[in-house]
């Protein structure tokens, strides 16, 4: 296997958090990976010094049909002119990548990237992971088969490697399909987990790597809690020391239910060695980094389930899906129906384009969102009057959504929202969010049963209330200044966001669902308790969404007293906020401050 000299190593798994001391280039090395056997055991926490590069090597050598010289035994490799010049997969599920912008490999010692699986108390993975001894005890996968590289490298026919392994005697078989389209910064990995024997297994699937981005092992962590993505970010020398650069390796899950982690490489491997879910944490300090994703899956006898993600090696810091210029398709509104909703979308970002009939499936997703948006606006028109609701609107399902007021904070991490209302007649919804939400419908066929508790339904309801707010107050272009009685957005976020969260909850009838003592998480009764329990550490901006619970509480307590139900009281209270007669923001400020 080819090795290149390293200045100091980093790790990335598809999972995040650990603080480490800063080591200069050439600092103490890690202990070596155990000699490959069927079972690897935990070793020390320091990396070995990598082997020197063969001076005669000039990098991957492109051969006919997208194949290239392989650097690992028992592997298949795709080589192209780039940007990813090599994507190599071993027969026991290591991965190795080269990028045209970097002299060195993207992962430590080339193959410190792996798919692993925990089942029945045993962790399975590649027989050797460079400096990955903490992913232990670990039993090697049993290779079953690996295809040669197929495809032409086009979007319709990507280069493809299919690798099949068994997890020992467990009866679990993994089929991993890696695809690459020439010219893109990302490659796609899909892992099918099949149960071939009797019984039902609960498994944890991992994909992780030890980052060596931009020829350097050290860097920073970053995550997007909405998309579920996690990244290694390059480091550059600034005036006060090292700071995040403009390069990123990102893992973006395409399915719901994933967890992530970014931290010091040894801590990431150790978390996998514990066979636990990754903890959804990230280390934003300068460190020898590792990262990854995990999924907990139930696999009954004779069934299978698949999980997919993109691994992106972007020269720009883009912590959403790697977006090319969208090729828009428009779904016009049905004739003679108002409100008239037009959906603009690129089907490639809604349904994987290598899936048969992806364009038709994407159009069904767009139609479902169009229908729900109309339903929400009709409900809101009944609440606040037709004159206060827009009669036409465009919704873009786009991979690039950036709120004009900047990122929001979720679990102490900055992230960009799944949706944003630019104006009364323009809404943006992130296509990666839509893709995960509609996964089952795409896989198992339309029509599907939508419930009011579906995440995409709540998002549409939420953004449509913002459209009503903007329309009723005559604000154009999504500029939130002077909305809601002349107050700036930052100082009045509780009024704006709490109204939208309250409205979406009103349509979902969440308060009528069976509740355990104290309310179920997400219900307004539960959130009221949480808000008042935490209010000493919450400022108005950070509390904007959680304060929706207090908004409902406020409506129940101070809204019209002759309403028969909580929903009716809250509805009449919201109507007052739009058409007049409602209590002003000062009362809300008092609630936030705990004075009411």
N, C-alpha and C positions, 0 to 999 in steps of 0.2 A: 504494500500500500504506500502511495506517495505521502510524504510528510513535508511540511514546510516550517521554517523557523518562525517562532511566535515571539511577540514582545511580551504578552501576558494574556492568559486565556479568559473566555466568557461562555455562558450557557443559555440556551433558550428552550423551553418546553411549551407545548400547547396546553398553563397554570400560573403566584407572585409573592414575598416580602422578607428582607433580611438586611441588616446594616452590617457593613464590613469595613475593615481598615483598608485604606488606600495603599496599594503596593506599587512601587515604581516599576518601570520596565526592567525585566530581568530579576524580579523579586523571587522569593522562595517558590520552588516548584511543587506540584502536587505529586502524591504517591501514584505509582502506575496502576492501571487496571489489572486485575488478576489475570493470569494466563487463561485464555478461553477454554472452558470446559462446559459440561452440560449445566453446571450450576456455578454462578458467580456469588461471592460473598462480599460484604461491606469491607471497605478498606479505609485508609486515611482520608483527610479532607483536602489534601494539596495535590495539584496537578503535576504530572511528570514534565520534564523538559521535552518538547516535541523533537522528533527526529529531523535532521537537516534535509533540505531540499536537494534533490539530484540536480546539479547545475545544468545537465543536458536537457532537462524538462522545460518545455515552453508552454505548459498548460494543456488543456484538453485538445485532442487532435480530432477534428471533424472528419468522419468517414461518410460513406454513402448511406442514404436513408435515415439521416438524423442520428445515427449511432456514432460512437467514438471509442477511443481507447479507454478501457476500464482500469481503474486504479485499485479496486478491491476485488478479491477473488469471489467467484460465485455471485456475480451481480450483473445487472443490465444498466446501461447508461445512454441517455439522450444527449447529444451534443449539437449545438446550433451556433449561428453567428450572434445570438443573444437577443435580449440583454442577459438571459440566463444561458451561459455557454455550456453548462453541464448540469444535468439532474440524474443522479445515480442512486439506485436502490439495490441493496444487497438481498440475498435470498432469505435472510432472517430479519429483514426490515430495519436495517440502518438506512440513513439517507445522507447524501452528500451533494453540495451545490457549489457552482462557481458563477460569479457575476462579472460581466464585462468591465465593470468599473474597479474591480479589486484584483490585486495580484495574488492574494492568498485565498484559500477556500473560505466559505461563509461559516463553517462550523469548526470547532476546535479539532485538530488532528483529522480533519476531513470528514470523518463519519460519526462524530459525537452528536448524532441526531437519530431518534429512534421512535418506533411505535412499540408500546408495551401494553400488557393486559394483566389485570389481577382477577383471579377466579378461584374459588374454593380455598382461599388462604395462601395461594401460590402466585408469585409474580413471574410472568413470562416476558421475555424480550430477546433482543439479539444476544449472541454469545459474548460479544465484546462491544463495549461502549467506552471510547477513550475518556479517561478520568471520570467515568460514571459508576465507580464502585459503590457509591452510596445508594444506588438503585438496587438494593439487595436485602435479603437473599433473593437471587434471580435465577430462574431456570430457563435455559435456552429454548426458543421456539424450535419446532421440528419443521424444516422446510419441506414443502410438498411439491411446488412447481413454481416456475417463473417464466413468463413469456419473453420472447424477443421483443424489441421495440417495434411497434406497429404504428400506422398512421402516416400522414404526410406533413403534419405540423400546422395545418390550417385550422381555423375555428371550427369548421364542419368536420374535420378529420384530424384531431390533435395527435401528436406523438403520445403513445400510451405504453406503460409497463404494468402488467398484472402479476402480482406476487401472492402466493397462497402458502400459509403456514398453519400448523396445528399447535394448540396449547397443550402439549403433553397428552395425558390420558383423560383430560377433562371433557372431551367431546366438543370443545369449542374450536371452530376453524375461522381464521381471518383471511379474507380476500381483499387485498389492498390494490387499488387502481390509481396510478399516478399519471396525470396528463399534463402536457405543456403545449401551448400555442406559441409559435415563433413570433417574437416581437413584443411579448408581454413580460412584465416584471414579476409575475406570479405563476406558480404552478398549483394544480389542484390535486388533493389527496382525498380519496373516499375509501373508507374501511367498512366492509360488510362483516358483521359478527354473526355466525351461524351456529346453532346448537344441533349437533348431529346425533347425540345420544339421548337417552331417556332423562326426564327430569326438567327442572327449571333452574337456570343459573342467573344470579345477579353478578354482573361483572363491572369492572372499572377499566375503561379504555383510555390510554394516555398517548399523546404525541408530544415529544419534547426534544430540545436541542441545546447545545452549548455554543452560544453565538461567538463568532469571530468576525464581526462586521467591520468593514473598511480597514482590514488588515490589523485589527486591534481586538484584544480580548476583553477590554474593559469598556463600560458604558453606563447607560441609565435605563430604567424601566419606565414603561408607559402602558396604560390600558384604557379602553373605552368600555365603560360598564354597560352602555346601552347595546352596542354591537357584540359585546362579549369578547372583543379582540384584545390581544396582548402583544407587546413589542419590546424588542431590544433597540435602543436608540444609541447612535454613535456618540463619541465624546470628542470635543475639540478644546484646545487650550484657550481660555479666556483670561481677562484681566485679573480675576480673583481665583483662578484655578480652572479645573476642568468643568465644562458645562455641556448640556445636550447639543448635539450637532444636527445636521439636516439629513442624515441617513437613518433608515429604519429596516429591521426585519420584523414583519408582522404576521401573526397567525390570526386569521379571521374565520370563526366557525360559521358554517352555513346552516346549522341546525340548532334548535333550541336545546336547553338543558345542559349546556357546557359550563365548565368552571375553568379558571385560569390562574396562573401564578408566574411572577417574574421575581427573581431574587438571586443571591449568590448561587453559583452553579451547584455546589455541594448540597445546599439546602433544598433546591428543586429536586435533585435526584433522591435525597433523603425522604422528601414528602412522597414521592412515588414509591420508594422502598417501603413506606408505612402502609401502602395500599389504600390510602384515604383519598377522598376528593381533593383536588387542588383548592386552595382557600380563598381565591378571588382577591389576592393582594398583590402589591407591586412595590418595589424599592426604587424610589426616585433619586437616590444618592448615587454617587460614582462608585462602581463595584464591578467585580468579575461576574458577569451576569449570566443567568440562565432563565429559560421561560418555557411555558407549555400550556396545553389544554387537556382537560379530562372530561369524560362523560360516564355517568353511572347508568347502566342499561339492564333491563330484565329480558332474558332470552329463553322462552319456553322451547320444549322439545319440537324439532322439526320446523322451526321458524328462524328468521334472520332479521337483523336491523342494521341500518347503515348510518354512518356519521361522516360528514365531509367538511373540509376546511381549505382555505387558500393560504399558502405561504408566500408572502410578498417581500421582495428585496428591492425596495424603492429607493431611488436617489433623492427623493423628496420625502419629508416627514408628512405622510398622509395616513392618519390613523383611522381611516374608514376604508371601505372597500377600494381596491385599486381601480380607479375610474378612467376609462378612456372617454372621449367625447361621445355623449349619448347620441344614438341614432333614434330619434323620437318617432314613436307611433302614437297616433291620437285615437282615442275611443270617444266619438262624439256623443252628446246626450241623446237619449231616445226622443223622437219627435213628439211635440205637444205636451211634454212633461216639464213642470217647474217644481223646484229650482232645477235649472239646467246645469249639469255637472259634466265637464270634459276632463278625461283622464289622459295625461301624457306620460309615456313610459318607454323604456328600452327593454324588450323582453329578455335580453341576455342577463340583465341584472335581477330579474324576477324568478326565472326558471333556468337551471343550468342548460347552456346551449347545446351540450352534447346529448341531451335527453330528446328522444323522438317526440316530435310535435310540441317543442317547447314554446313556439310562438302562439299556438292555439291555447295552451295551458296558461300562458301569461295573460292572454286576453280575458280569460275567465277570472283570473285574480283581479284584473283591472275592473271588470264588470261588477264583481262583488263589492269592491271599495266604492265604486260609483253609486251603487244601490244604497249602501249604508249611509253615504254622505247625504244623499237626498232624504232618506228617512230621518236623519238627525236634524237637518234644516227644517223639515216639515214639523217635527216635534217642537223645535224651538220657535217656529212661527206661531204655533198654537199657544205657546207660552208668552211670547212678548209682542206678537202682532206681526203680520206680513210686512209692514212698512219698515220693520227693524231687522229684516233678514235679507241677505243678498239673493237675487233671483237667478244669478248665473255665477259660475266659478270654474277655475281650472285647478286640478290637483296633479302635481308632478310626482311620480314615483322615481326618485333620483338617488344616485349613490352619493351625492354631495349635498348635505344639509348642514348649514352653519347658521345658527341664530345670530342675528345682528348684534345682540347684546353680549355675545361671547359665550363661552362654555358654561354649563351648569355643573354642579357638584353632586355626585352620587357616590355614597360610601367613601367620602373624603377624596374622591378622584374626579378630576375635571373630565367632562365628556360632552359631546354634542348631542342634542336631543334627537329622538326618533322622528319627530315632526316639528314643523315650524310654519306659522301662519304669517306670510309676508304682507298680506292685506286681505280685505274682506273677500276679494275674488281670486286669491292666489294662496294655495297651500302646498307645502312640500312634505313628503313622507319618504324616509330613507328606505331604499330598495332592499338593503340587507336585512332590515327588520321585517319587511313584508315577506321576503324569501323564507325566513325561518317560520313566520307565523302560518304560512300557507303550505308548509312542507307536506303535511299529511294529505291535504286535499290534492296536491299535485301528484303524490305517490299513489294514492288510492282512488282518485277519480272524483270529479264533481258530479252532482251537487254535493255539498257537505253541509252539515248542520252547524250553523253559527249560533253561538250563545252570546248573551250580552256581557259575559265575563271574558270573552276572547280579548287578548291584548290589542289586536289591530282594531277591533270594534271600539274599545275604549279610547284608543288614540284618535280615531276619526271623530268620535263624539267630542273629544277634548278640543281638537283643532277647529271644529265647526263652531264651538261656542266662542272661541277667539275671533272667528270671522264675524260672528254676530256682534261682539264687543266693538270690533273695528268699524263695522258698517254703521252701527247705531250711533257711534260718536264721530263718524265722518273722517276717520284717520286713514290716510293713504300710504301705501308703500311699506307698511309694517313698522312705522316709526312710533314707538310706544310713548314718547314724550307727550305730555298734556292729555293723555287719555285718563279717564276716570276723574273728572272734576279738576283737571289741570295739574295733577301730580305727576312727577316723573316716574318712569317704570321702576327704577331701582328702589325708590322709596315707597312704592305702592304695589310691589310684586304680590303681596298677599291678596289684595283685592282682585288683581287680574288673574293670577294662576289659581287661586282658591275658587274663584267663580267657575273656571273651566273644569277643574277637577270635580267640583260639586255638581255641575251640569252633567258630566259624563256618568257620574254615579247615579244621578237621578234617573237617567234613561236606562241604566242597567238594573235598577231596583235592588241594588246590593244590600240595602238595609232590610229588605224583606227576607233575605236568605236565612236559614237556620244558623244560629250563632251559639258558640259555647259561652260560658260565663266570661264577661268582659269584652265580648265581641270577637269576631274572627279578624285576623290581620287584613287590613285594607278597608274594613268597615269603618264608618265614621265614629262609632262608639269606641272602637279600639284605638283609632288614631287620636281622638280627643284625649284619652288617657295618656298616650305617648307624648303628645304635644305638651301637655301641662307638666308631665314628669320631667321633660327635657328643656323646658323653656329658658332656664338660666343660661344655657349654652347655645341658644339659637337666636340668630339675628333675623330681621324681617326677610332679607333676601333668601337666606338658606332655608327658612321655614315656609317659603311661598307655597310649595306643593302640599306639605303636611298640614299647613294651616287651613287647607280645604275642609278638614274635619271640624276645625273651629268655626269656619264659615257656616257649615251646616248646623253646628250647635248654636251659633248666633241666630240663624234663621229660625230654628226651632224655638229658641227662648224669646227672641224679640220680634219675630215675624208676626203676621196676622193671627190673632188668637182664635178666630172662628173656623180655621181650617180643620178638616176632619182627621187628616193623617199627617205624619211627618213629611212625606213627599209633597203633599199639597202646601204645607207651610213653607217648605224650602222653595218650591216652585213659585209661590207668590212673592217670596222674598227676592228671588232672582229676577223676577219680572220687574219688581220695583227698582232694582239696580240698573235696568236698561231703560224703562219707560218713565221713570220718575216716581217719587214718593217713597223711595227706600232710604234707609239710614245712611248717612255719609261715611266716608272713610275714617273719620275720627273714632267712631265707635269700634271699627275693626282694629285700629291701632291700640285701642284700650284693651281689646281682647288679647292681642298679641303680647302686650305688656303685662297681662295678667291682672288688669284692674277691673275686669268684669267677671 
